Amino acid sequence: MGIFNRTQSKAAISPPPKVAAAIGAPAGAQVGDFYTYTQGQLFDRAVSVPTIQRSLQLIASVIGSMRLCMYNEIWNETKRESERIRIAPRSWLSKINPNTTNNFMLSWTVSDIFMYGKAFWFISSRTADGFPASFSRLPAAMITSTDQTQYIWFSKANNLYFNGTQIDVNDVVQFVGGSVGLVYASQRTIATSIKLEEARYRNSSSAIPAGVLEVQAGSESLSPVELADLAASFNQARMTNQTAALSPEIRYKETLTSPDKMLLIDSAEFQSMELSRATGVPAYLLNLSVGSYAYTNSVEARQDLWTFGCKQIAECITQTLSMNQITPQGTYIEFDIDDFIDGDIMKETETMTEINYTNGVTSAS
């Protein structure tokens, strides 16, 4: 294990790539100049939608909190199958970036894969055997390529540009996801959700009159001042619990508009269901109504979240880190999911939880 711990700066292995300032960026901007980093406008728009933010939070909190393990595969002649043998991990598995936590690195890597369909790590240093010893994250929104010009990447890029300036692809770990990034695949759904939220915001600041005083047809018309005085006296009578009287020429008509209609609650619920389908997170985990009753416990909920929301992104990360660019031939990396799936992180109880999906009320039974 001693050879794994003798880290060298990249300058000792190969000259670091020259990364100059991009157009619009401060002079001298390069990898590590965090004041130039950005997640991109598409990301900012997407996370402004609560359903997307909650879906991303669920997935990132699971993967970002897991430990990385290393193993070899050995053929068992008796069982006629391969067996996984855990081995001592390289030092970077517990400290991917010495300047921050694994939770930070993995959570934001999940965010990039979830939103853009790809993520990138820059190899900051290497061990004496030439393999990576530490990494730093490069925001996917700042990475471009001339051979992968579409938002769907069909393979790893042969050339990369960070902040507009080319960097060595050998110094970058490319996580290419197995599905289209959410900001590309669901552009109209996200735009609809934002416009719907804007409409709800406008309606929330609009006063709803309880009723309208109408002058009957054929009656003498009232001037604007007389109408204002009539409405004011009517309101005053209602507020002081006095009896309000109207002449036959005036009719009181109640307003049919209600707060739930003004806030477009049904439309917002439907749009959240659409985003649940887009993100792959089960609707009940997002506290959405699905119109029926069901029973579940914490183990089943964790299994659903892992299967439908987390597994594909987690496999993208571990399979990429298991490639020969990162680890020696025959060495593999995986997440230790046993604690999460089995519920050892939180003490499991036998109490079943009844979830009323129709009314959105959770109660223990």
N, C-alpha and C positions, 0 to 999 in steps of 0.2 A: 504493500500500500504506500510505501514511501515515495515511489515514483509518481503516484497520483497527486501527492501533496506538494511536490516541488513545482510551483507555478512560475511561469515566466511571462513577462509582458510580451505583447505581440511584437514589439520592436526586436526582441531577441529571436523570434521565429521568422518573421518576415516584416518588411517595412509596412507600416500602417497605411491604409489608403488615404489619399489626400482628398479631403472633403471641403470644398470651398463654399462660399456663400451662394445661396440660390437667389433668383430674382425676387425682390420683395422682402428678403430676409436680411437681418443685420450683417454687416461685413464680418467675415471670418466665421460665420455660422457653420457648425459641423456636428458630428455625432457627440452627444453629451452637452451641447448647448441647449439646455432645456427651455430657455425662454423663447426659443424658436419653435418648439413642439406644439402641435395642435391635433385634436381628434377629428377635425373636419366638420363642415356645416351639416352634412348628412347625418352624422352621428348626433350632433346637438339637437337636430329636429326630431330624430327618432326617440331619444331618451326623454324628450319633453312630454311624450305620451305615457301616462301612468302604467298602462298594461304592459308596454314594452319594457319600461324601467323595472317593473316587478319581475317580469320573465327573466330579464338579464340578471337581476339580483339573485334570483333563486339558483340559476345555473352557475353563475360565477362564485356564489358563496359555497356551493358544494365542491366544485373542482378546485377552487382556490384554497380550500382548507384541508385538502388531502395530502398525504405524504407520498413522495416518489420512491419507488423501490427498483432494484436492479436484480436481474436473474439470468441464468444460462439455461438452455434446453439440452437435456440429456436423453438419449433414446433408451427406453427400457425394453429389452428384448423379451422379457417374460410377459409384460402387459401389452407389448406390441404398440406402444404409444410413447410420445415424448413427455418427459416430466420436467417441471420447472424447479430449478434449484436456486434459492436465493443466495446472492453473493454480496460481499461488502461493497457498498455503494461508493462511487466517486464523491469527492468532497462537495462538488457543486450541487448535488442533488438536494442538500439541505440548505445551501446558500447559492441560489442561482445567480443573484446579483448581490455582492457583499454590501452594497450601499442601501439595500432595501430588503423587504421580506419576500419569501416565496409566495405568500398570499397576494401581495401586490403584483408580482410578476405574472402569476398564473391567472389572477382575476382579470387583469387588463389584456392578457393574451386571449382569454375566453371572449372578452368584449370585442376584440378585433375580428376574431373568427366568426362570432355570432353576427356582427354587423356587416363586415366586409367580405367574409368568406376566406380570409387569409390573415396571417400575423407574421411578425418578423422579430428575431432576436439578433443583436450584434455580438459577435464573439469578442469579448474585451481582453481576455488573456487565455493562454494555453499552458498545459503541463509540459513536462520534459519530453513526453512521448508524442507531442504534437496535437493531442486532443484538447478540446475546449476545457477551460477551468472556471470561467465566469462569463456572464452574459449581461447585456443591457437591452432594454426593449426599444424598438423603433416603431412609432405609431404607423399603422397601416395606411392611414390617410395621406401620409407624406412620402409613401413609396410608389414609384412608377417604374415601368419597364417598356422598352421599345419592341420587344418580341412577344410580350403579353399585353396587348393594348386594350382588350375588352375587360369588362368588369368580372367576367368569368375567366379564371385562369385554368388552362388545360394541362399545365405541368408547371414545374418550377421554372422561374425565369432565368435566362442565361446572362442577362445584364439587369442591373438595378440602379435606380437613381433615388437618392435620399435628399429631399428638399431641393430637388433640381440638379444635383451633382452626382455623378456616377461613383458607386462604391464597389468594392470587390465582392463578387457573389460568394467566394470561398469564406468570407468573414461574416456571412449572414445565414442564419437558419430560417428557412422559409416554411411556414406552416400553411399548407394549401388545404382548405376545408373541402368536405365532400358535398356541400350544397351551396346554393347561391346566397350571398350575404343578404341580410334582411333589408338593408337600405336600398338594395337594387331590386330584390324580388317583390317587395311590397310597397313600392313608391306611392301608388294611388291610395292604398289602404292607410298608409301613414298620413298622407296629405288630407284624406277625408277626415281622419281622427282629429287632426289639428284644426281644420276648419270647423268641425263640429264643436270642439272645445271653445273656439273663439265665439261661436254663436251662443253657446251656453253662458259664456262670460258676459256677453252683451245683454242677454236676457236676464241674467242675475241682477244687473244694476237697473233694470227697468221696473218702475212701480206698476203694480197691477191694480186697477180700480176695482172696488168691490161691486160696483154697479154703475149704471148710467141713467140719468134723468132725461127722458125723451118728451118733447112736446108733441101731443097728439095731432094727427093730420086734421086740417080744417080749423085748428085753433089759432089764435092770434100769436104771431111770432114774437119772441122775446129778443131783446138786444143782448149783445155779449156781456154787458155789465149786469143786466138782470139775470142772465143765466149763471154768471159767476156768483152773484149774491144768493141765488136760489140754492146752488150746490153747497155754498159755505154754510148757510143756515141749516141745510139738511144734515151736513156732516156734524155740525155743532150739536144738533139734537141727538144724533146717534151716539156721540162721544159722552154726553152727559146723561145718557140713558133716559132722555125725555121722549115723549111720543112725537114722531115726525108726521106731519100732515101734508097731503098733497091735494091740489084741486083736480077736478076731472080732466083738465087740459094737460096735466103732467102725469107721466107713467114712469115708474121705477123698474128698470130691467137689470137683473143680475148678470154679472160677467161670467161667462162660461170658462174662461181661461183659468187654469190652476197652476200652482208652482211646479208640479211634476211635468206638466206639458211645456211650460216655459223653459225648464231645464233639460228638455229632450231626453228624459231618463231612458225611455225604451230604445231610442236611437243609439244612445251611448252604450247601453248594454249589448246591443247587437254588434256595434263596432268593436267592443272589447272581445266578443266571441270570435270575430274575424281575426283579430290580432293574436288570439290564443292559438288559432289554427296556423297562423303564419309563423309563430315562434316555436311551436311544437310542445309547449307546456300545457298539460291538461287544465281544462277550464276550472275545475274545482280547486286546484292549487292556487288559482288567481282570485279565489273568492267570487267566482261568477256563477250565476244561476243557470242550471242546465235542465230545469223543469221536471225533476224527479227526485225521489228519495234514494239514498244509498248508505251503506255502512262501510266504514274504512277505519284502519288504525294507522299509527305512525309508520310502521314497517311498510305497509302497502303503499302509503303516500311516497315514502322515500324511493321505493322500487319504481313507481311510476315516473317520478321525477328523473331518476337516473336513466331509465330505459328510453323515455320519449324526449327528454330535454338535454341530458348531459352526455350520454354515452358517445354519440358521434363526435362531439367536440373533444372529449377526453381522449378518444382513440386517435384523433388527428394529432394531438399533442404528443402522446406517448410513442406512437409509431414514427413520428418525425424525429423524436429524440433518440430512437433506437437505430436510426440509420448510421451507416459507416462514417459519415462526416462528423458524428457526435460521439459515438461509442465504438469500441472494437468489434470486429466481426464475431457474430454469435452471442453478443450481449444485448439484452433487451431491457427496456424500462417500462414500468407500469405504475398505475395508481393503486394504492392499497385501499380498496373500497369495502373491505369486510366490515370495518367498524361502522361505516355509514349505512350499508344495506341492512346489517343485522341489528342495528340500533344500539350498539355498545357505547356510542358517544353519549347518548341519553338513556337513562334507565328506562327500560321498557316495562309497561304495566299491562295488565290483562284487561284494563278497562277499554271497551269499545266506544268509539265516538260516533254519534249519530249526526250526520250532516244534512240539514234541510236545504236542498239545493233550490227549491222553489222560492223560499223566503230569504235565503242567504243567511240563516241563523245556525250556528254551531252549538250543540249542547251535548254534554256527556250523559251516558245512560248506564 
